[in-house]
Structures are given as C-alpha cells and as structure tokens.
C-alpha cells in the first residue's frame, strides 16, 4: 500500500446537500424579514463559509447580524437540515476502491465539525475514514486553506503524499496554497464551470505520443488561480438568466470580467498614445 492520503470534501463531493442547505439559508433570511433568492441562486453558496454567504446575502459586514443569521440557520440545520441530504450514486464504491490504494482517507470540510461527523455517521460513511475534520466554533478553520495547513502542521497528513478531492474552486486553491495535489469532483456544485477544461494541469502526466483516445473525465485538476468571489445575489441571478445553454453562468461572469479588463487596458494604451 502507498503512503497516499486522500482528503475528501463533504458537500458536493460525497453528498448532495442542496435541499437542506438552501432550505436553511431561506429559513434564516425569512426569519430576519429579508428577501431571498431562488434555490438555484442559493445553491451557488454551497461550499464556501456561511459567514461570508450571509454577509453577501444580507448586504452587511455587521458581525452581530451575521451571527444572528448563522444561529437561525444552524438551529434548523442541526435539527432537520443536515438529514435533507443524500450520498451521491457511486460514492460508496469509489471509497471502497480508494481504500485499496491509499494509506488513509479523511474528510476535510468547511462545515462545522459536529455537523460533518453526524452526516458521515448517519449515512454509514464513517468506516471509510480515519478521521473527520471541519470548522470549529468561532470561525476557526472556516477557510479550507487554514484547515489543510493545520492537518499538515499537526502531522495528520504530509503535503507531498496527500490529495484533496473537492468540487469547488476553493478546494483546489486551498490545496495549492498548502502544496497539496488536488482533484476536481465534476459532479458537485461547481459543475465543472469552476474547473474549466482548458485549465487542466497535465504537467506531471506521463508523456504520450497519441492522445486521440483521451476523454475528459469527472476528475481533473485546474492550474488557473481559483478565488472565492462574493457577488450579490441579484448579479448572479442576472448572469444565470442571460447565460446560454452551452456556457455556464460562472464562465459568463469570468468572460465579462476579462472583457472589462481588456477594455480598460486598451483604453489606457490609446490614452498613452494621445
């Protein structure tokens, strides 16, 4: 058996938690008397830390209001929301196969540790993992990069023999910050849009003379820099409404930003010639 340690994200990688998370966000916003986007818009917030999500949805940086929203969310989530969830088809078999190839497997999530542990136990996944790691009270390890750094610093994993599997750009960037290899889970909430085909890193792949039989799979690694960018819900809704079937809304947002930057650069060049 190799020294490989595999870290799995939870939401959008092992389980489809959309129903529970969107219902709990909606519950918190309604209780606060705030307008709430539709479920498709809310699903874009699955994965990143909830404090940032509520800051965006409430349009505030007031820590008291954000913590109130978080408490309303967690009251429903800890009661029923975490069970409004399901294991993705094929995940149990994937974990069985991975266990035969890896030294150990872990869950590494931005979700609070107590909730992550309950989910893994409830859905009979606990036997696959050496341990479960998540955010702690007060916001410690809300950022995935901080959590992975802690696992390296405490000797739970070694960066050079670890792989992070996750569905969001934040999973990939957190791994890169900690010099950990990463694999994108194309079935999750990123839906491949955050892990674009033209960003696949093949730098450590074996040289092949003939790539004609190669196919794009569910696992792949991007080399583009991934950022968590907080956008207002109405902006996301607009891009979703004006996105064509062959282009994801996040790709459209990226294209709009690139066109703006290129336009600004062109304008500066023209001004310098004048």
C-alpha positions as a Python dict, from the first residue, in 0.01 Angstrom:
ca = {
    (1, 'X'): (0, 0, 0),
    (2, 'X'): (123, 350, -85),
    (3, 'X'): (170, 647, 150),
    (4, 'X'): (-117, 824, -25),
    (5, 'X'): (-360, 1017, 199),
    (6, 'X'): (-684, 1127, 32),
    (7, 'X'): (-887, 1416, 172),
    (8, 'X'): (-1250, 1442, 63),
    (9, 'X'): (-1469, 1749, 80),
    (10, 'X'): (-1823, 1671, 201),
    (11, 'X'): (-2092, 1891, 42),
    (12, 'X'): (-2094, 1845, -334),
    (13, 'X'): (-1830, 1573, -325),
    (14, 'X'): (-1958, 1292, -102),
    (15, 'X'): (-2315, 1409, -50),
    (16, 'X'): (-2576, 1616, -234),
    (17, 'X'): (-2680, 1854, 44),
    (18, 'X'): (-2850, 2118, -171),
    (19, 'X'): (-3203, 2067, -34),
    (20, 'X'): (-3105, 2105, 331),
    (21, 'X'): (-2862, 2394, 291),
    (22, 'X'): (-3083, 2607, 66),
    (23, 'X'): (-3386, 2547, 294),
    (24, 'X'): (-3186, 2658, 598),
    (25, 'X'): (-3049, 2971, 430),
    (26, 'X'): (-3404, 3057, 325),
    (27, 'X'): (-3527, 2994, 681),
    (28, 'X'): (-3271, 3237, 824),
    (29, 'X'): (-3345, 3512, 572),
    (30, 'X'): (-3722, 3481, 616),
    (31, 'X'): (-3690, 3496, 995),
    (32, 'X'): (-3490, 3817, 954),
    (33, 'X'): (-3752, 3961, 719),
    (34, 'X'): (-3516, 3971, 423),
    (35, 'X'): (-3578, 3888, 59),
    (36, 'X'): (-3445, 3551, -51),
    (37, 'X'): (-3314, 3447, -395),
    (38, 'X'): (-3442, 3130, -560),
    (39, 'X'): (-3289, 2791, -488),
    (40, 'X'): (-3065, 2798, -796),
    (41, 'X'): (-2908, 3124, -679),
    (42, 'X'): (-2872, 2993, -323),
    (43, 'X'): (-2702, 2676, -447),
    (44, 'X'): (-2409, 2889, -563),
    (45, 'X'): (-2327, 2947, -195),
    (46, 'X'): (-2294, 2578, -105),
    (47, 'X'): (-1935, 2514, -3),
    (48, 'X'): (-1787, 2850, 100),
    (49, 'X'): (-1806, 2955, 469),
    (50, 'X'): (-2153, 3062, 580),
    (51, 'X'): (-2038, 3386, 742),
    (52, 'X'): (-1933, 3513, 401),
    (53, 'X'): (-2255, 3387, 247),
    (54, 'X'): (-2474, 3576, 493),
    (55, 'X'): (-2259, 3886, 464),
    (56, 'X'): (-2331, 3886, 90),
    (57, 'X'): (-2699, 3792, 107),
    (58, 'X'): (-2770, 4044, 382),
    (59, 'X'): (-2551, 4313, 227),
    (60, 'X'): (-2377, 4378, 557),
    (61, 'X'): (-2050, 4342, 742),
    (62, 'X'): (-2223, 4376, 1081),
    (63, 'X'): (-2091, 4078, 1280),
    (64, 'X'): (-2392, 4075, 1515),
    (65, 'X'): (-2641, 4045, 1228),
    (66, 'X'): (-2429, 3782, 1054),
    (67, 'X'): (-2404, 3573, 1373),
    (68, 'X'): (-2782, 3605, 1425),
    (69, 'X'): (-2842, 3473, 1072),
    (70, 'X'): (-2592, 3195, 1134),
    (71, 'X'): (-2767, 3094, 1457),
    (72, 'X'): (-3105, 3080, 1279),
    (73, 'X'): (-2953, 2871, 1003),
    (74, 'X'): (-2788, 2626, 1241),
    (75, 'X'): (-3097, 2587, 1460),
    (76, 'X'): (-3286, 2441, 1165),
    (77, 'X'): (-2985, 2268, 1012),
    (78, 'X'): (-2887, 2079, 1328),
    (79, 'X'): (-3248, 1968, 1374),
    (80, 'X'): (-3355, 1858, 1024),
    (81, 'X'): (-3143, 2025, 756),
    (82, 'X'): (-2839, 1801, 776),
    (83, 'X'): (-3060, 1499, 703),
    (84, 'X'): (-3214, 1664, 394),
    (85, 'X'): (-2921, 1516, 212),
    (86, 'X'): (-2815, 1207, 17),
    (87, 'X'): (-2495, 1024, -74),
    (88, 'X'): (-2412, 1062, -442),
    (89, 'X'): (-2456, 750, -651),
    (90, 'X'): (-2126, 568, -688),
    (91, 'X'): (-1958, 728, -386),
    (92, 'X'): (-1957, 417, -162),
    (93, 'X'): (-1795, 212, -440),
    (94, 'X'): (-1546, 492, -507),
    (95, 'X'): (-1447, 498, -140),
    (96, 'X'): (-1406, 119, -135),
    (97, 'X'): (-1178, 136, -437),
    (98, 'X'): (-978, 430, -300),
    (99, 'X'): (-927, 250, 32),
    (100, 'X'): (-741, -26, -153),
    (101, 'X'): (-499, 228, -298),
    (102, 'X'): (-446, 477, -14),
    (103, 'X'): (-290, 461, 329),
    (104, 'X'): (-577, 658, 480),
    (105, 'X'): (-876, 873, 386),
    (106, 'X'): (-1009, 1180, 565),
    (107, 'X'): (-1300, 1421, 542),
    (108, 'X'): (-1188, 1786, 524),
    (109, 'X'): (-1479, 2030, 510),
    (110, 'X'): (-1560, 2393, 590),
    (111, 'X'): (-1877, 2263, 754),
    (112, 'X'): (-1878, 2266, 1137),
    (113, 'X'): (-1709, 1952, 1269),
    (114, 'X'): (-2007, 1839, 1478),
    (115, 'X'): (-2240, 1854, 1176),
    (116, 'X'): (-1993, 1683, 943),
    (117, 'X'): (-1941, 1398, 1190),
    (118, 'X'): (-2317, 1346, 1226),
    (119, 'X'): (-2365, 1335, 848),
    (120, 'X'): (-2080, 1090, 791),
    (121, 'X'): (-2214, 864, 1067),
    (122, 'X'): (-2582, 892, 963),
    (123, 'X'): (-2508, 791, 604),
    (124, 'X'): (-2283, 500, 708),
    (125, 'X'): (-1965, 653, 561),
    (126, 'X'): (-1764, 678, 884),
    (127, 'X'): (-1599, 337, 842),
    (128, 'X'): (-1411, 464, 538),
    (129, 'X'): (-1233, 749, 714),
    (130, 'X'): (-950, 766, 964),
    (131, 'X'): (-1096, 1095, 1094),
    (132, 'X'): (-1328, 1383, 1008),
    (133, 'X'): (-1206, 1745, 1014),
    (134, 'X'): (-1413, 2062, 992),
    (135, 'X'): (-1466, 2415, 1117),
    (136, 'X'): (-1465, 2486, 1489),
    (137, 'X'): (-1677, 2729, 1695),
    (138, 'X'): (-1590, 3094, 1645),
    (139, 'X'): (-1485, 3052, 1282),
    (140, 'X'): (-1158, 2864, 1326),
    (141, 'X'): (-1093, 2663, 1009),
    (142, 'X'): (-1382, 2826, 822),
    (143, 'X'): (-1125, 2870, 546),
    (144, 'X'): (-1030, 2538, 385),
    (145, 'X'): (-671, 2656, 340),
    (146, 'X'): (-638, 2704, 717),
    (147, 'X'): (-781, 2359, 785),
    (148, 'X'): (-540, 2189, 545),
    (149, 'X'): (-248, 2385, 692),
    (150, 'X'): (-348, 2260, 1037),
    (151, 'X'): (-360, 1899, 918),
    (152, 'X'): (-11, 1932, 773),
    (153, 'X'): (129, 2113, 1079),
    (154, 'X'): (-9, 1853, 1322),
    (155, 'X'): (121, 1558, 1121),
    (156, 'X'): (-220, 1419, 1022),
    (157, 'X'): (-107, 1429, 658),
    (158, 'X'): (209, 1509, 465),
    (159, 'X'): (157, 1757, 184),
    (160, 'X'): (377, 1567, -61),
    (161, 'X'): (175, 1245, -28),
    (162, 'X'): (-175, 1393, 6),
    (163, 'X'): (-451, 1465, -246),
    (164, 'X'): (-754, 1691, -191),
    (165, 'X'): (-1075, 1593, -371),
    (166, 'X'): (-1339, 1867, -393),
    (167, 'X'): (-1597, 2023, -620),
    (168, 'X'): (-1531, 2394, -571),
    (169, 'X'): (-1253, 2626, -674),
    (170, 'X'): (-1192, 2697, -306),
    (171, 'X'): (-1098, 2330, -252),
    (172, 'X'): (-844, 2346, -534),
    (173, 'X'): (-692, 2676, -427),
    (174, 'X'): (-669, 2564, -62),
    (175, 'X'): (-477, 2257, -172),
    (176, 'X'): (-245, 2460, -392),
    (177, 'X'): (-169, 2705, -110),
    (178, 'X'): (-57, 2410, 103),
    (179, 'X'): (134, 2240, -183),
    (180, 'X'): (-113, 1953, -190),
    (181, 'X'): (-221, 1794, -515),
    (182, 'X'): (-592, 1826, -597),
    (183, 'X'): (-864, 1654, -794),
    (184, 'X'): (-1184, 1827, -908),
    (185, 'X'): (-1513, 1643, -846),
    (186, 'X'): (-1704, 1730, -1161),
    (187, 'X'): (-2041, 1612, -1030),
    (188, 'X'): (-2065, 1870, -750),
    (189, 'X'): (-2191, 2226, -726),
    (190, 'X'): (-1905, 2368, -929),
    (191, 'X'): (-2048, 2162, -1217),
    (192, 'X'): (-1719, 2184, -1400),
    (193, 'X'): (-1757, 2560, -1450),
    (194, 'X'): (-1509, 2645, -1177),
    (195, 'X'): (-1277, 2372, -1306),
    (196, 'X'): (-1260, 2459, -1673),
    (197, 'X'): (-1138, 2209, -1933),
    (198, 'X'): (-869, 2446, -2059),
    (199, 'X'): (-728, 2473, -1706),
    (200, 'X'): (-640, 2107, -1660),
    (201, 'X'): (-287, 2061, -1530),
    (202, 'X'): (-110, 1780, -1717),
    (203, 'X'): (238, 1889, -1611),
    (204, 'X'): (301, 1569, -1414),
    (205, 'X'): (127, 1335, -1659),
    (206, 'X'): (332, 1076, -1845),
    (207, 'X'): (431, 1177, -2196),
    (208, 'X'): (213, 1010, -2459),
    (209, 'X'): (264, 1006, -2833),
    (210, 'X'): (-105, 959, -2908),
    (211, 'X'): (-377, 1142, -2713),
    (212, 'X'): (-650, 1063, -2967),
    (213, 'X'): (-824, 820, -2732),
    (214, 'X'): (-820, 1054, -2432),
    (215, 'X'): (-1152, 1160, -2283),
    (216, 'X'): (-1249, 1422, -2030),
    (217, 'X'): (-1336, 1252, -1702),
    (218, 'X'): (-1503, 1351, -1378),
    (219, 'X'): (-1167, 1400, -1203),
    (220, 'X'): (-932, 1670, -1327),
    (221, 'X'): (-704, 1942, -1190),
    (222, 'X'): (-703, 2309, -1291),
    (223, 'X'): (-399, 2532, -1297),
    (224, 'X'): (-581, 2863, -1303),
    (225, 'X'): (-582, 3060, -982),
    (226, 'X'): (-912, 2997, -803),
    (227, 'X'): (-1066, 3262, -579),
    (228, 'X'): (-1379, 3283, -367),
    (229, 'X'): (-1550, 3591, -514),
    (230, 'X'): (-1855, 3718, -329),
    (231, 'X'): (-2118, 3858, -565),
    (232, 'X'): (-2460, 3997, -481),
    (233, 'X'): (-2744, 3751, -537),
    (234, 'X'): (-2916, 3974, -795),
    (235, 'X'): (-2595, 3987, -1001),
    (236, 'X'): (-2571, 3607, -1001),
    (237, 'X'): (-2940, 3583, -1092),
    (238, 'X'): (-2887, 3820, -1388),
    (239, 'X'): (-2597, 3618, -1526),
    (240, 'X'): (-2794, 3294, -1487),
    (241, 'X'): (-3088, 3446, -1674),
    (242, 'X'): (-2868, 3568, -1960),
    (243, 'X'): (-2648, 3258, -1992),
    (244, 'X'): (-2682, 3029, -2293),
    (245, 'X'): (-2713, 2652, -2268),
    (246, 'X'): (-2356, 2595, -2386),
    (247, 'X'): (-2193, 2836, -2139),
    (248, 'X'): (-2220, 2817, -1760),
    (249, 'X'): (-2304, 3136, -1574),
    (250, 'X'): (-1969, 3136, -1390),
    (251, 'X'): (-1790, 3112, -1724),
    (252, 'X'): (-2002, 3405, -1842),
    (253, 'X'): (-1905, 3610, -1534),
    (254, 'X'): (-1538, 3528, -1595),
    (255, 'X'): (-1572, 3630, -1961),
    (256, 'X'): (-1739, 3961, -1865),
    (257, 'X'): (-1459, 4040, -1621),
    (258, 'X'): (-1194, 3953, -1880),
    (259, 'X'): (-1361, 4174, -2142),
    (260, 'X'): (-1373, 4460, -1892),
    (261, 'X'): (-1005, 4422, -1803),
    (262, 'X'): (-907, 4402, -2170),
    (263, 'X'): (-1119, 4710, -2244),
    (264, 'X'): (-950, 4904, -1965),
    (265, 'X'): (-606, 4801, -2092),
    (266, 'X'): (-696, 4908, -2448),
    (267, 'X'): (-824, 5243, -2322),
    (268, 'X'): (-501, 5309, -2134),
    (269, 'X'): (-291, 5229, -2440),
    (270, 'X'): (-495, 5470, -2650),
    (271, 'X'): (-464, 5741, -2386),
    (272, 'X'): (-86, 5697, -2372),
    (273, 'X'): (-62, 5749, -2749),
    (274, 'X'): (-270, 6066, -2744),
}
